[in-house]
Amino acid sequence: MNSADASSSEQLISRWQQVRDEIAQASEQAGRAPDAVQLLAVSKLHSADAIAALNAHGQRDFGENYVQEALEKMQALAGRDIVWHLIGPLQSNKTSEVAAHFDWVHSVDRLKIARRLNDQRPAELAPLNICLQVNIDDEASKSGCTLAELPALVEAVLVMPRLQLRGLMVIPKAGDTRAFATLAKTHAAILARLPALSGFDTLSMGMSADVTEAIAAGSTWVRVGSAIFGARPTTS
């Protein structure tokens, strides 16, 4: 490693630690346990070397948006203790690869995708952890089921043996964090309606700009990319 690479790695680790400190501080302010919120490092468009550097310092969970890019990183980092999360929209022609290689999918938004993931999850692997993405603001540009569609989707997923329903995910409108409270209330309502539901413990919400607000509302996974890795590389 040359001096420039070493400096870059040091800056990466420093930013990562700053984010961890921010999560700890926000958790304390919200009266929550230090381990109540987990950090998902969003590594899309960043290198396998950057992931390896963070992993060497203890970061296990990484979020990717693009299936093919993620599969290449998985191959490059094979043998490392890494938990892979898909957080981007999932097309039906990619479900087989996702079912075979990912540990979590945060962006299941319709029954067709859930069925395909269930049917294609290899039997030798543990059930695939999934979150149902909810489009609370009904934004046409974003994936997610509506609040009205959610109860039926929950019921359908619960009988799929190769999926483990873990919780809900939301991406709010830019600058508007009210969706966090709505998602938390929705999560609580599902638990109240289905008290025997086990493992339904996840609220995937909050990104670099709104970590504190998400944690105050009850987030259990914050998805942070740019605050750790810096600006995404430009693509030509």
Secondary structure, 3 states (H helix, E strand, C coil): CCHHHHHHHHHHHHHHHHHHHHHHHHHHHCCCCCCCCEEEEECCCCCHHHHHHHHHCCCCEEEECCHHHHHHHHHHCCCCCCEEEECCCCCHHHHHHHHHHCCEEEEECCHHHHHHHHHHCCCCCCCEEEEEEECCCCCCCCCCECCCCHHHHHHHHHCCCCEEEEEEECCCCCCCCHHHHHHHHHHHHHHHHCCCCCCCCEEECCCCCCHHHHHHHCCCEEEECHHHHCCCCCCC
